[in-house]
Amino acid sequence: MNSEDTTSARHRAEIAAGDRFEFGKNWQRFLETVDEKSILRAEESLTNKLGLPSLQGRSFLDVGSGSGLFSLAARRLGAEVHSFDYDSESFACTRELRSRYFGDDSQWIVEQGSVLDRPYIEKLGRFGVVYSWGVLHHTGAMWAALENVSIAVEDGGLLFIAIYNDQGKPSRRWTRVKVAYNRLPPSLRFLVLWPGFVVLWWRRLLKDLISLKPLRTWRHELNRGMSPWHDVVDWVGGCTDRAEG
C-alpha cells in the first residue's frame, strides 16, 4: 500500500469513528458555486495577504488545499503549484478544479498527504511561498505541523498561515459543539449547525439591519471568494483535536 492509500484508509477510519469532520464533503458542495467572480476575489485576497502583485516565477505549496480555490488562484497568478490535503474529498476537490481550469497541467501537482508526515514534507522540497489557511490547528499536533511546514520554505521565501486563537473557555465550548456535530448522524446535524449559525451571525446581521445595510457583513465575507455559509459549516463541524484540514 502506497503513502496515499495509507493516508486515505486512515482518513476513512477516523470518519467512521466520528472523530473527523468531512471537510471535503463541504468543499464539494462549495465547488458548485465557484465562478469567475469568486476566483478573482481569491486572487485579490492572495496578492493582498502576501503583499505580492503576482506569483510569476514562484513556487507555491498549498498545505491543506481544501476546495482547491487558492491553489487555483496561485496557479492563475503564475505560480508553479503543489497542493496536498489529508482529506480524501478535499484532495478530489482540488484535483477537480485543476482539471476544470488547467487540465492535466504539469505545473500544478495535486496529492493526498499529511502535514504531520515529516518524510513526506521533506520529499516535497522547498518553496518560495508556503500557504496554509485554517489547517494546522486541526491536526491535533499543531506545533509539529508548524515545524514541518517551516522546513518547506526556501531561503528568503514566505510562510503564510492562519490558525485559530485559543480563547480559553469559549474555545473549549466550541470544541464540545464540534465533537457533538461529528458524533451525530448526518440527518440530525442541523440540531447543532443552525444554533451555531445563530450564535456566530445574529449580532452582525442585526447590526447591519439596524444600520439599514442588510447583509452587508455577509457580502463582505465573500471577498476571499469563499461562501459564508460553507465557512459556517466548516467552523461548526471542524474538530480541533484530530481532524486535519
Phi, psi and omega in degrees: 000127181279178185299317181296319179296320179295315179298317181295319180295319179295320179298315180296321181295321181291324176294315181299328180279355182077018182263000187219134172282138181275078180307316185297326177299320177294317181290330175299319177293323179296325182301334178293342182259352184292127177219184184299323180296316180292326178292317178298322177295321178295319177299316180296317178300317182295313181294323178293315182295319183276345182070031182233136179286339182201166176245017181303128177082002180255152171263144190225121176254120179258104184271111185077065192289345175059240180291337184092358185300318184279337169294317177299315179299317180297319180295318179293335177276003172106000183281154165273119195249139170233117182246141169212155178210147178286325184286128185300316181287327175296317174305315180294323178297313180298318179296323178295317179295321176299314180297321184292322188248339184228004180061215180268068187282123181288346180267008177221104180262134179236127182223162168259127182194169183246136177291343178274354179271089187300317177303324177295314180298317180297325180293333182292333184093203185236151190229153178290327177226125172246122189236131179211104184257117173063041187237309195296330179288348179273357187279339188081358179212063190300319184292323176294320178297318178298317179297319181294316181292331182294329181285348180271358182267126179287162178304128181080005181276182182244136172243118179240120178228152171230126181224161177295146166277142172276110183257021177073234184303316178303321179295322178295320179296317180294327177299318178295321177298315182296318178296317179299317179303313184287335180277341180284150171298147181309325183291344182250002184292340176300336179296336176258322186295312184291318173299324177297318177300315181299314180299319184286327194242346191297321181296316182292319179292321177294318179299317178297321180294317180296324180278007179063029176230065184302136176067013180302314182293320178301316179292325179298325181296344178283353189295336175278358185089359181268167178261124179304319181296316179293330175292324176298313179300317179299318181291312184294321184269341188285097180296148180256001185264317184229340190280121175273140179279000000 
